[in-house]
Amino acid sequence: MKKRISDKIKNEVIEQRKSGLSYAQIAKQTKISRSSVIKIIKESEAKDPGEDSPIEAKVLKPCLNQRLILIYFNNDKTDFAKCVVKVGLNYPVGKTLLVKPIETTNERLFRLL
């Protein structure tokens, strides 16, 4: 029989994720499985995308590191950031992409959706 996770625990998981904890850290603190933590967070994002909703960006240029490209926002090439991409795929300059921010401490970093 599956154990039902209370709304209190679900809210705690969501708050801990917003504060920057990893899935594994949240699972350890709340004593639920990592997969349950991921499921709770994904469900909450689907209900309320909020600030994590996709952002439209365009490719500025590739970086030396093949896992990164530079992207820019709102047709302002001075407002740029790095984006993690799949190696070997083509990301032509000017192509529109949907990205999400990745929490980092010292630089703006995004990932593809």
Sequence and secondary structure as in RCSB ss.txt:
>XXXX:A:sequence
MKKRISDKIKNEVIEQRKSGLSYAQIAKQTKISRSSVIKIIKESEAKDPGEDSPIEAKVLKPCLNQRLILIYFNN
DKTDFAKCVVKVGLNYPVGKTLLVKPIETTNERLFRLL
>XXXX:A:secstr
      HHHHHHHHHHHHTT  HHHHHHHHTS HHHHHHHHHHHHHH  GGGS EEEEEEEE SSTTEEEEEETT
EEEEEEEEE  TT    TT EEEEEEE  SSS EEEE 
